[in-house]
Amino acid sequence: MGKAKMFKIRGIDSFPNVFQNPHFTNPVLKNFEGTELNLKGKWRSDVFKNNHPIVMELACGKGDYALALAKKYPQKNFIGVDTKGARLYTGAKNALEAKLDNLFFARMRIENIMLFFDAAEIDEIWITFPDPFPRKKDGKRRLTAPAFIKRYQQICKPGATVHFKTDDLPLFHFTKESIDELGLKMLYYKEDIYSAPLEFEELEIKTYYERQHLADGRTINYLAFQL
């Protein structure tokens, strides 16, 4: 592991806007002081200290979407979730510099997400450019596999919207199949969203990875469905 990466991983230990689950076998979160916290069902009261809706970005990477949305919607709360500390460092640092008190980050495994959030605690989810896990045997690891969507149902309010944006067309089609399999309502579905004027201004936000994909000539796809 390079020195820069180690610096970032250690750096988030001191960030007051980051909570971490040190090991997946022990379902507790620690804050920057090293204090163990039970935040399940308490994110509004103990973290954001308001009753605003909570929007979650899963596999947030550098937190580009969460940052842009937090700036755009100050009356909403945002949580960026990822397992990679080096990636979270960038988003958390930028959020601190921008003094965004409506944005926090959580370092945890997404498959364990229901251990840290209570039923109906989340109002909306964004999944932007996750690992497509292209091998068939890895299908269950995809964040839009039915098993993952069922986890989201456990922590989201009934009728919550899940937004999904990807450059990987096979993953996009796989996601539609997952939604159909679970009998969920598709709210929007479009391949190659930049081939025509965008219908939602939130889609104008581009992550670090999306900018790379566009530079490589790839097309971007977006769908939204209701839990």
Backbone as CSV, one residue per row, in Angstrom:
resi,resn,N_x,N_y,N_z,CA_x,CA_y,CA_z,C_x,C_y,C_z
1,MET,0.843,-1.191,0.000,0.000,0.000,0.000,0.877,1.240,0.000
2,GLY,0.606,2.186,-0.903,1.423,3.380,-1.023,1.261,4.323,0.161
3,LYS,2.247,5.215,0.323,2.225,6.159,1.443,1.037,7.108,1.354
4,ALA,0.702,7.551,0.139,-0.422,8.483,-0.020,-1.735,7.834,0.412
5,LYS,-1.905,6.576,0.045,-3.125,5.870,0.415,-3.198,5.662,1.923
6,MET,-2.080,5.296,2.524,-2.047,5.109,3.972,-2.337,6.418,4.696
7,PHE,-1.813,7.515,4.156,-2.049,8.836,4.748,-3.544,9.146,4.781
8,LYS,-4.221,8.837,3.687,-5.650,9.125,3.604,-6.456,8.225,4.548
9,ILE,-6.103,6.948,4.582,-6.824,6.016,5.458,-6.686,6.441,6.914
10,ARG,-5.479,6.825,7.293,-5.263,7.288,8.670,-5.886,8.656,8.898
11,GLY,-5.932,9.461,7.819,-6.454,10.817,7.928,-7.911,10.873,8.336
12,ILE,-8.732,9.943,7.825,-10.156,10.016,8.158,-10.418,9.678,9.620
13,ASP,-9.432,9.082,10.298,-9.606,8.790,11.720,-9.823,10.067,12.528
14,SER,-9.350,11.186,12.014,-9.463,12.456,12.742,-10.590,13.346,12.231
15,PHE,-11.365,12.852,11.261,-12.426,13.665,10.670,-13.721,13.522,11.482
16,PRO,-14.275,14.631,11.972,-15.508,14.546,12.773,-16.748,14.187,11.958
17,ASN,-16.636,14.209,10.640,-17.799,13.878,9.804,-17.727,12.462,9.234
18,VAL,-16.897,11.602,9.858,-16.762,10.216,9.401,-16.991,9.260,10.569
19,PHE,-17.821,8.250,10.330,-18.021,7.158,11.282,-17.523,5.883,10.621
20,GLN,-16.870,5.029,11.427,-16.268,3.836,10.845,-16.633,2.578,11.628
21,ASN,-16.847,1.510,10.885,-17.008,0.183,11.470,-15.660,-0.521,11.315
22,PRO,-14.860,-0.585,12.367,-13.500,-1.127,12.256,-13.429,-2.550,11.724
23,HIS,-14.402,-3.381,12.100,-14.377,-4.759,11.600,-15.796,-5.265,11.446
24,PHE,-16.060,-5.888,10.302,-17.430,-6.283,9.967,-18.033,-7.284,10.934
25,THR,-17.198,-7.985,11.713,-17.743,-8.970,12.660,-18.256,-8.306,13.939
26,ASN,-17.948,-7.044,14.132,-18.380,-6.312,15.327,-19.213,-5.111,14.881
27,PRO,-20.541,-5.203,14.941,-21.401,-4.164,14.364,-21.519,-2.896,15.193
28,VAL,-20.406,-2.191,15.342,-20.408,-0.903,16.031,-19.686,0.111,15.155
29,LEU,-20.058,1.355,15.340,-19.384,2.450,14.653,-18.553,3.233,15.660
30,LYS,-17.449,3.774,15.181,-16.620,4.637,16.016,-16.529,6.017,15.381
31,ASN,-16.518,7.047,16.229,-16.330,8.399,15.718,-14.850,8.762,15.744
32,PHE,-14.533,10.004,15.422,-13.135,10.428,15.312,-12.407,10.401,16.653
33,GLU,-13.141,10.326,17.747,-12.526,10.241,19.073,-12.317,8.791,19.501
34,GLY,-12.759,7.850,18.647,-12.620,6.448,18.977,-13.738,5.906,19.837
35,THR,-14.763,6.715,20.056,-15.891,6.304,20.883,-16.827,5.404,20.091
36,GLU,-17.220,4.271,20.692,-18.168,3.383,20.037,-19.578,3.947,20.166
37,LEU,-20.307,3.950,19.061,-21.643,4.548,19.017,-22.656,3.562,18.463
38,ASN,-23.853,3.627,18.978,-24.985,2.902,18.402,-25.896,3.944,17.773
39,LEU,-25.788,4.108,16.471,-26.550,5.149,15.794,-27.795,4.610,15.099
40,LYS,-28.039,3.329,15.182,-29.200,2.746,14.526,-30.475,3.388,15.054
41,GLY,-31.229,4.034,14.142,-32.439,4.735,14.525,-32.206,6.106,15.116
42,LYS,-30.932,6.529,15.165,-30.601,7.794,15.837,-29.838,8.774,14.941
43,TRP,-29.785,8.507,13.643,-29.011,9.380,12.772,-29.555,10.806,12.763
44,ARG,-30.860,10.947,12.760,-31.431,12.299,12.773,-31.174,13.001,14.106
45,SER,-31.454,12.310,15.184,-31.358,12.948,16.499,-29.924,13.164,16.966
46,ASP,-29.048,12.161,16.747,-27.714,12.223,17.330,-26.649,12.769,16.380
47,VAL,-26.860,12.612,15.076,-25.846,13.051,14.107,-26.234,14.387,13.466
48,PHE,-27.390,14.406,12.805,-27.800,15.627,12.098,-28.518,16.621,13.000
49,LYS,-29.102,16.115,14.077,-29.809,16.946,15.057,-30.941,17.751,14.409
50,ASN,-31.664,17.083,13.517,-32.861,17.665,12.915,-33.742,16.508,12.430
51,ASN,-34.867,16.835,11.853,-35.787,15.799,11.385,-35.925,15.810,9.865
52,HIS,-34.897,16.266,9.166,-34.940,16.348,7.718,-34.796,14.955,7.088
53,PRO,-35.243,14.794,5.846,-35.073,13.509,5.151,-33.606,13.137,5.024
54,ILE,-33.328,11.835,5.027,-31.956,11.349,4.876,-31.806,10.676,3.512
55,VAL,-30.831,11.159,2.752,-30.505,10.602,1.442,-29.144,9.925,1.547
56,MET,-29.052,8.709,1.042,-27.814,7.938,1.155,-27.207,7.712,-0.224
57,GLU,-25.883,7.897,-0.336,-25.160,7.515,-1.548,-24.332,6.279,-1.227
58,LEU,-24.646,5.178,-1.873,-23.939,3.921,-1.640,-22.777,3.764,-2.605
59,ALA,-21.689,3.160,-2.124,-20.458,3.049,-2.917,-20.087,4.430,-3.424
60,CYS,-20.052,5.378,-2.505,-19.941,6.797,-2.867,-18.568,7.190,-3.379
61,GLY,-17.541,6.355,-3.177,-16.213,6.722,-3.648,-15.744,8.026,-3.035
62,LYS,-15.440,8.993,-3.881,-14.970,10.295,-3.410,-16.113,11.210,-2.982
63,GLY,-17.342,10.690,-3.038,-18.487,11.438,-2.535,-18.979,12.554,-3.428
64,ASP,-18.700,12.476,-4.717,-19.061,13.573,-5.622,-20.561,13.864,-5.620
65,TYR,-21.365,12.809,-5.695,-22.807,13.033,-5.733,-23.316,13.553,-4.394
66,ALA,-22.873,12.938,-3.323,-23.317,13.375,-1.998,-22.944,14.832,-1.747
67,LEU,-21.747,15.217,-2.136,-21.305,16.604,-1.955,-22.167,17.576,-2.748
68,ALA,-22.378,17.270,-4.022,-23.163,18.166,-4.873,-24.606,18.262,-4.390
69,LEU,-25.186,17.137,-4.002,-26.566,17.143,-3.537,-26.705,17.859,-2.197
70,ALA,-25.724,17.690,-1.314,-25.766,18.363,-0.007,-25.713,19.877,-0.165
71,LYS,-24.939,20.334,-1.132,-24.878,21.779,-1.403,-26.189,22.275,-2.006
72,LYS,-26.783,21.458,-2.848,-27.996,21.852,-3.566,-29.238,21.802,-2.680
73,TYR,-29.244,20.866,-1.728,-30.431,20.680,-0.885,-30.063,20.774,0.593
74,PRO,-29.899,21.982,1.116,-29.504,22.138,2.526,-30.561,21.655,3.509
75,GLN,-31.800,21.457,3.059,-32.857,20.978,3.940,-33.005,19.462,3.901
76,LYS,-31.980,18.799,3.385,-31.927,17.354,3.421,-30.610,16.921,4.052
77,ASN,-30.602,15.742,4.671,-29.388,15.165,5.237,-28.820,14.129,4.270
78,PHE,-27.496,14.006,4.234,-26.850,13.081,3.306,-25.800,12.244,4.026
79,ILE,-25.732,10.962,3.615,-24.725,10.047,4.145,-24.068,9.333,2.968
80,GLY,-22.754,9.457,2.863,-21.996,8.735,1.847,-21.410,7.476,2.466
81,VAL,-21.669,6.330,1.841,-21.232,5.048,2.396,-20.263,4.366,1.439
82,ASP,-19.144,3.916,1.960,-18.162,3.174,1.161,-17.274,2.388,2.115
83,THR,-16.586,1.392,1.578,-15.662,0.612,2.415,-14.231,1.127,2.321
84,LYS,-13.936,1.936,1.316,-12.569,2.373,1.053,-12.258,3.701,1.744
85,GLY,-11.400,3.628,2.748,-11.056,4.829,3.491,-10.359,5.882,2.660
86,ALA,-9.496,5.460,1.752,-8.760,6.420,0.927,-9.703,7.221,0.037
87,ARG,-10.755,6.570,-0.438,-11.741,7.283,-1.255,-12.555,8.245,-0.394
88,LEU,-13.007,7.779,0.752,-13.811,8.622,1.628,-13.054,9.865,2.083
89,TYR,-11.745,9.754,2.176,-10.927,10.882,2.622,-11.205,12.125,1.788
90,THR,-11.249,11.962,0.483,-11.440,13.109,-0.402,-12.792,13.767,-0.164
91,GLY,-13.858,12.960,-0.140,-15.186,13.514,0.061,-15.354,14.153,1.425
92,ALA,-14.866,13.486,2.460,-15.006,14.014,3.815,-14.212,15.305,3.986
93,LYS,-13.022,15.361,3.426,-12.194,16.564,3.501,-12.876,17.732,2.786
94,ASN,-13.419,17.467,1.612,-14.109,18.520,0.866,-15.357,19.000,1.601
95,ALA,-16.049,18.076,2.243,-17.251,18.449,2.996,-16.895,19.326,4.194
96,LEU,-15.800,19.002,4.861,-15.355,19.819,5.989,-14.956,21.218,5.526
97,GLU,-14.228,21.272,4.425,-13.793,22.567,3.901,-14.977,23.419,3.458
98,ALA,-16.027,22.768,2.952,-17.229,23.489,2.521,-18.191,23.747,3.678
99,LYS,-17.844,23.248,4.875,-18.650,23.424,6.084,-20.072,22.904,5.889
100,LEU,-20.165,21.722,5.310,-21.463,21.090,5.079,-21.861,20.275,6.307
101,ASP,-22.735,20.830,7.117,-23.150,20.108,8.321,-24.295,19.137,8.043
102,ASN,-24.723,19.060,6.779,-25.782,18.114,6.416,-25.225,16.909,5.657
103,LEU,-23.909,16.701,5.743,-23.278,15.576,5.064,-22.279,14.870,5.977
104,PHE,-22.479,13.556,6.155,-21.552,12.716,6.904,-21.211,11.491,6.059
105,PHE,-20.146,10.823,6.439,-19.703,9.639,5.717,-19.601,8.460,6.677
106,ALA,-19.879,7.272,6.152,-19.813,6.051,6.970,-18.995,5.013,6.229
107,ARG,-17.952,4.549,6.877,-17.126,3.494,6.292,-17.605,2.164,6.841
108,MET,-18.228,1.389,5.971,-18.796,0.106,6.384,-19.045,-0.747,5.148
109,ARG,-19.272,-2.026,5.365,-19.655,-2.917,4.278,-21.142,-2.744,4.001
110,ILE,-21.489,-2.557,2.747,-22.879,-2.297,2.406,-23.759,-3.512,2.689
111,GLU,-23.205,-4.712,2.615,-24.013,-5.898,2.919,-24.443,-5.935,4.387
112,ASN,-23.795,-5.119,5.241,-24.158,-5.064,6.660,-24.952,-3.814,7.012
113,ILE,-25.458,-3.134,6.009,-26.018,-1.801,6.236,-27.207,-1.807,7.191
114,MET,-27.973,-2.895,7.193,-29.158,-2.939,8.050,-28.791,-3.057,9.527
115,LEU,-27.511,-3.317,9.825,-27.061,-3.361,11.212,-26.884,-1.964,11.800
116,PHE,-26.779,-0.960,10.921,-26.449,0.390,11.375,-27.554,1.412,11.120
117,PHE,-28.616,0.983,10.415,-29.740,1.880,10.135,-31.036,1.152,10.462
118,ASP,-31.969,1.893,11.039,-33.222,1.294,11.473,-34.237,1.253,10.336
119,ALA,-35.317,0.531,10.547,-36.393,0.455,9.562,-36.942,1.852,9.277
120,ALA,-37.140,2.150,8.003,-37.723,3.423,7.545,-36.879,4.645,7.924
121,GLU,-35.581,4.444,8.184,-34.734,5.583,8.575,-34.229,6.376,7.367
122,ILE,-34.165,5.725,6.204,-33.639,6.363,5.000,-34.777,6.704,4.042
123,ASP,-34.703,7.881,3.428,-35.765,8.361,2.548,-35.468,8.163,1.067
124,GLU,-34.182,8.048,0.727,-33.817,8.010,-0.699,-32.397,7.461,-0.824
125,ILE,-32.126,6.763,-1.927,-30.796,6.186,-2.143,-30.308,6.512,-3.548
126,TRP,-29.019,6.824,-3.638,-28.319,6.957,-4.923,-27.219,5.900,-4.985
127,ILE,-27.142,5.207,-6.109,-26.044,4.269,-6.366,-25.399,4.717,-7.677
128,THR,-24.183,5.196,-7.597,-23.544,5.782,-8.777,-22.250,5.050,-9.119
129,PHE,-22.233,4.424,-10.273,-21.053,3.774,-10.846,-20.392,2.773,-9.893
130,PRO,-21.172,1.814,-9.397,-20.583,0.780,-8.538,-19.794,-0.225,-9.375
131,ASP,-19.024,-1.045,-8.706,-18.299,-2.126,-9.369,-19.316,-3.041,-10.050
132,PRO,-19.184,-3.291,-11.362,-20.174,-4.125,-12.062,-20.040,-5.616,-11.785
133,PHE,-18.920,-6.050,-11.226,-18.682,-7.477,-10.995,-19.149,-8.281,-12.222
134,PRO,-18.445,-8.160,-13.327,-18.919,-8.722,-14.601,-19.002,-10.245,-14.665
135,ARG,-18.224,-10.958,-13.848,-18.284,-12.416,-13.901,-19.616,-12.911,-13.335
136,LYS,-20.220,-13.855,-14.020,-21.540,-14.356,-13.639,-21.559,-14.855,-12.203
137,LYS,-20.477,-15.492,-11.776,-20.441,-16.059,-10.422,-20.425,-14.971,-9.341
138,ASP,-20.115,-13.727,-9.744,-20.083,-12.624,-8.786,-21.368,-11.809,-8.793
139,GLY,-22.398,-12.302,-9.478,-23.637,-11.553,-9.605,-24.257,-11.130,-8.284
140,LYS,-24.123,-11.965,-7.260,-24.721,-11.651,-5.964,-24.024,-10.493,-5.262
141,ARG,-22.848,-10.127,-5.745,-22.103,-9.024,-5.133,-22.500,-7.667,-5.699
142,ARG,-23.251,-7.669,-6.781,-23.674,-6.415,-7.406,-24.666,-5.693,-6.496
143,LEU,-24.502,-4.393,-6.368,-25.314,-3.625,-5.427,-26.773,-3.507,-5.831
144,THR,-27.096,-3.956,-7.053,-28.500,-3.957,-7.459,-29.032,-5.385,-7.611
145,ALA,-28.335,-6.350,-7.052,-28.848,-7.719,-7.005,-30.053,-7.751,-6.064
146,PRO,-30.991,-8.651,-6.274,-32.179,-8.702,-5.419,-31.873,-8.734,-3.922
147,ALA,-30.841,-9.478,-3.525,-30.516,-9.567,-2.098,-30.136,-8.211,-1.519
148,PHE,-29.441,-7.387,-2.296,-29.081,-6.047,-1.823,-30.306,-5.149,-1.786
149,ILE,-31.138,-5.224,-2.815,-32.342,-4.391,-2.838,-33.227,-4.705,-1.635
150,LYS,-33.279,-5.966,-1.246,-34.060,-6.351,-0.065,-33.484,-5.714,1.199
151,ARG,-32.176,-5.554,1.237,-31.559,-4.867,2.376,-32.002,-3.404,2.406
152,TYR,-32.050,-2.780,1.233,-32.472,-1.381,1.176,-33.918,-1.238,1.640
153,GLN,-34.725,-2.221,1.314,-36.119,-2.187,1.750,-36.224,-2.209,3.274
154,GLN,-35.249,-2.828,3.916,-35.280,-2.918,5.377,-35.013,-1.590,6.054
155,ILE,-34.248,-0.715,5.413,-33.856,0.534,6.071,-34.546,1.768,5.495
156,CYS,-35.257,1.607,4.377,-35.892,2.750,3.713,-37.377,2.829,4.041
157,LYS,-37.899,4.032,3.937,-39.331,4.218,4.079,-40.048,3.562,2.902
158,PRO,-41.225,3.018,3.114,-41.988,2.447,2.003,-42.203,3.497,0.914
159,GLY,-41.944,3.103,-0.334,-42.097,4.044,-1.439,-40.864,4.877,-1.722
160,ALA,-39.777,4.629,-0.990,-38.546,5.389,-1.215,-38.018,5.137,-2.626
161,THR,-37.353,6.150,-3.171,-36.786,6.058,-4.519,-35.317,5.668,-4.468
162,VAL,-34.930,4.749,-5.344,-33.529,4.377,-5.527,-33.123,4.834,-6.922
163,HIS,-32.062,5.649,-6.992,-31.515,6.124,-8.255,-30.279,5.298,-8.597
164,PHE,-30.139,4.951,-9.849,-28.999,4.129,-10.266,-28.408,4.678,-11.565
165,LYS,-27.110,4.937,-11.548,-26.404,5.522,-12.690,-25.151,4.701,-12.967
166,THR,-24.967,4.285,-14.225,-23.821,3.433,-14.558,-23.451,3.580,-16.019
167,ASP,-22.194,3.273,-16.305,-21.733,3.218,-17.701,-21.779,1.780,-18.225
168,ASP,-22.048,0.821,-17.333,-21.991,-0.599,-17.681,-23.376,-1.082,-18.108
169,LEU,-23.570,-1.276,-19.403,-24.886,-1.641,-19.919,-25.355,-3.019,-19.435
170,PRO,-24.488,-4.044,-19.403,-24.942,-5.323,-18.844,-25.434,-5.198,-17.395
171,LEU,-24.740,-4.391,-16.589,-25.187,-4.174,-15.211,-26.517,-3.424,-15.194
172,PHE,-26.682,-2.498,-16.111,-27.924,-1.742,-16.207,-29.092,-2.679,-16.512
173,HIS,-28.883,-3.582,-17.462,-29.929,-4.549,-17.808,-30.176,-5.519,-16.648
174,PHE,-29.097,-5.928,-15.975,-29.219,-6.798,-14.811,-30.071,-6.138,-13.731
175,THR,-29.880,-4.854,-13.546,-30.637,-4.114,-12.537,-32.120,-4.103,-12.864
176,LYS,-32.438,-3.892,-14.126,-33.850,-3.945,-14.536,-34.448,-5.318,-14.249
177,GLU,-33.687,-6.362,-14.500,-34.160,-7.716,-14.224,-34.412,-7.909,-12.726
178,SER,-33.541,-7.344,-11.892,-33.716,-7.442,-10.437,-34.998,-6.748,-10.005
179,ILE,-35.235,-5.570,-10.563,-36.434,-4.805,-10.222,-37.686,-5.556,-10.640
180,ASP,-37.648,-6.120,-11.838,-38.785,-6.904,-12.327,-39.013,-8.142,-11.464
181,GLU,-37.927,-8.794,-11.091,-38.030,-10.009,-10.276,-38.713,-9.739,-8.946
182,LEU,-38.438,-8.577,-8.367,-39.006,-8.228,-7.063,-40.362,-7.548,-7.185
183,GLY,-40.806,-7.313,-8.414,-42.114,-6.698,-8.617,-42.182,-5.245,-8.191
184,LEU,-41.067,-4.541,-8.309,-41.018,-3.137,-7.907,-41.356,-2.219,-9.086
185,LYS,-41.748,-1.007,-8.765,-42.188,-0.068,-9.789,-41.006,0.702,-10.373
186,MET,-40.841,0.625,-11.686,-39.818,1.413,-12.375,-40.354,2.828,-12.573
187,LEU,-39.621,3.805,-12.103,-40.038,5.195,-12.224,-39.449,5.871,-13.466
188,TYR,-38.261,5.423,-13.852,-37.597,6.043,-15.012,-36.531,5.074,-15.505
189,TYR,-36.372,5.012,-16.827,-35.383,4.109,-17.410,-34.904,4.697,-18.725
190,LYS,-33.589,4.948,-18.825,-33.071,5.498,-20.071,-31.609,5.122,-20.261
191,GLU,-31.296,4.580,-21.430,-29.921,4.319,-21.814,-29.364,5.556,-22.515
192,ASP,-28.066,5.779,-22.346,-27.380,6.900,-22.998,-28.094,8.222,-22.714
193,ILE,-28.093,8.629,-21.457,-28.873,9.791,-21.034,-28.408,11.107,-21.671
194,TYR,-27.147,11.167,-22.100,-26.644,12.412,-22.673,-26.888,12.519,-24.176
195,SER,-27.637,11.566,-24.732,-27.963,11.626,-26.156,-29.066,12.641,-26.438
196,ALA,-29.691,13.152,-25.384,-30.755,14.150,-25.497,-30.685,15.032,-24.249
197,PRO,-31.381,16.160,-24.251,-31.371,17.018,-23.059,-31.802,16.253,-21.819
198,LEU,-31.115,16.484,-20.712,-31.415,15.783,-19.467,-32.764,16.231,-18.917
199,GLU,-33.508,15.273,-18.365,-34.828,15.578,-17.832,-34.795,15.912,-16.350
200,PHE,-33.671,15.635,-15.683,-33.528,15.939,-14.264,-32.182,16.622,-14.047
201,GLU,-32.205,17.748,-13.352,-30.958,18.499,-13.175,-29.957,17.752,-12.310
202,GLU,-30.437,16.834,-11.445,-29.510,16.053,-10.617,-28.579,15.184,-11.465
203,LEU,-29.021,14.848,-12.672,-28.198,14.006,-13.542,-27.010,14.761,-14.122
204,GLU,-27.024,16.062,-13.998,-25.898,16.856,-14.484,-24.656,16.663,-13.604
205,ILE,-24.845,16.187,-12.390,-23.716,15.933,-11.496,-22.888,14.786,-12.069
206,LYS,-21.595,14.971,-12.120,-20.715,13.940,-12.669,-19.669,13.548,-11.623
207,THR,-19.579,12.270,-11.364,-18.586,11.784,-10.427,-17.208,11.726,-11.094
208,TYR,-16.204,11.504,-10.270,-14.835,11.332,-10.772,-14.788,10.223,-11.811
209,TYR,-15.470,9.114,-11.516,-15.450,7.973,-12.430,-16.268,8.257,-13.686
210,GLU,-17.368,8.966,-13.543,-18.172,9.280,-14.723,-17.396,10.146,-15.704
211,ARG,-16.671,11.099,-15.199,-15.864,11.954,-16.087,-14.836,11.117,-16.842
212,GLN,-14.270,10.126,-16.174,-13.331,9.226,-16.847,-14.030,8.406,-17.926
213,HIS,-15.207,7.893,-17.600,-15.955,7.079,-18.561,-16.332,7.898,-19.796
214,LEU,-16.762,9.122,-19.588,-17.141,9.972,-20.709,-15.931,10.302,-21.575
215,ALA,-14.787,10.513,-20.939,-13.566,10.790,-21.694,-13.168,9.587,-22.540
216,ASP,-13.538,8.391,-22.083,-13.247,7.166,-22.830,-14.300,6.864,-23.892
217,GLY,-15.298,7.738,-24.007,-16.328,7.557,-25.016,-17.459,6.627,-24.619
218,ARG,-17.576,6.298,-23.343,-18.651,5.418,-22.916,-19.962,6.195,-22.760
219,THR,-21.071,5.475,-22.839,-22.372,6.096,-22.620,-22.813,5.864,-21.181
220,ILE,-23.661,6.755,-20.682,-24.113,6.712,-19.303,-25.609,6.397,-19.268
221,ASN,-25.987,5.536,-18.350,-27.369,5.061,-18.250,-27.919,5.355,-16.851
222,TYR,-29.229,5.635,-16.788,-29.837,5.990,-15.505,-31.227,5.392,-15.402
223,LEU,-31.549,4.895,-14.222,-32.897,4.457,-13.936,-33.222,4.810,-12.489
224,ALA,-34.518,4.831,-12.193,-34.986,5.039,-10.824,-36.151,4.100,-10.588
225,PHE,-36.197,3.527,-9.394,-37.307,2.651,-9.060,-37.751,2.894,-7.615
226,GLN,-38.919,2.381,-7.319,-39.540,2.623,-6.028,-39.522,1.371,-5.177
227,LEU,-39.099,1.499,-3.946,-39.073,0.357,-3.033,-40.464,0.083,-2.456
